[in-house]
Amino acid sequence: MTMKMTQHRARNFKTSLQLTVFASLMVLLSSTSLSSAPSNSTSHSSRIKDIVSFEGVRDNQLVGYGLVVGLNGTGDGLTNAPFTRESLVSMLERLGVNIRDQLANLKTKNVAAVMVTANLPPFSRQGARIDISVSAMGDAKDLLGGTLLVTPLMGADGDVYAVAQGPITTGSFQASGSSGSSITKGVPTNGKIPNGAIIEKEIGFELKNQDGLKLSLFNPDFTTAKRIADAVNVKFGHVADALDPTTVQLQIPAKFAANPVAFITEVEQMPITPDLGAKVVIDEANGVIVMGKNVRISEVAVSHGNLTIKITETPQVSQPNPFSIGGTTEIVARTGIDVKEDSNKKMVVLDGGTTLQQLVDGLNALGVSPRDMITILETIKSAGALQAEIEVK
């Protein structure tokens, strides 16, 4: 009796163990499936920081005029570039060298007048360095090996915000032979100086003094602006309002008043799904077509046929018979015209509500080139069957 009870308990324990292992395995598979399944809400979303800019947080453009010295005979011709000559004379006078009486003998080609440009990043502090670009103004051939002398960089208000100086790197070269042949790589009259300017004046913008901020959408859209405002309001309360397709007004919550950077950081990282309009952009010069995913085609029939006309000229020489009197050699024109029409092209019917992928597949099935596809799309638009905006670059 005891032996039977022991065997019965062993069977129950074994069955219970099997059920426990099976249940654990199902839970593991279920959790793995849930964790590996993509989230529909964020599968096509972008961070707010990737689709907007904060008003006031922006670059400022700087520009200056300067001289590049140390060129290997590739600088401006002082006769053809009087501004270079006057700048050189003025610079030497400031250094205590007077050559006004020797202008006729000034023939150096190792100097070039240049324009210097730079972008002053937001929140840049005094003493920080920024990159600059240098571009020749006169007839200089190459800025390779040149050094930019001290050049003030001014903003739109006329104030000096940075000072530039340093050796120029072009990444280009130019070489020529005695027979006039030459080779050029890149643009040798443009160059850069990494960290070539030192910031001397800051642009005041203190976030702690701001009661609110404005977000500016890179691609203006009513729906996207509303989605941003709704997402921010769900997380922080009613602190956001969509003012127009481009602007979303933000009020800094009270708990972030002392630390607005933390508020901006949280807003930047929030995922948003931008809404895309139905638009087709065509660059006819380069044969490029870009179509948004919401482009739809109403039911329409499309055919594409090629008619090729080939004209060839094969001139022939007609000579007189040997020992003929008065005969002359003449060139006789022979023209051949060949007309060929491709009869293998068929008509394709695109059903109503055709998607972008179906449209591309249908046009590819016709064997059309990008330039022919441009003509077909414009014709479909003219027929009223393309439910999208067409923009031709």
Secondary structure, DSSP 8 states (H G I E B T S, - for coil): -HHHHHHHHHHHHHHHHHHHHHHHHHHHHHHHHHHHS--TTTTT-EEGGGTEEETT---EEEEEEEEEE--SS-S--TTT-HHHHHHHHHHHHHTT---GGGGGG----SEEEEEEEEEE-TT--TT-EEEEEEEE-SS----TT-EEEEEEEE-TTS-EEEEEEEE-B-S-EEEE-TTS-EEEES-TTEEEEEEEEEE-S-----GGG-SEEEEEESS--HHHHHHHHHHHHHHHSS-EEE-SSSEEEEE--GGGTT-HHHHHHHHHT-EE------EEEEETTTTEEEE-TT-EE-SEEEE---EEEEEEE--EEE---TT-SS---EEE--EEEEEEE-----EEEE-TTB-HHHHHHHHHHTT--HHHHHHHHHHHHHTT-EESEEEE-
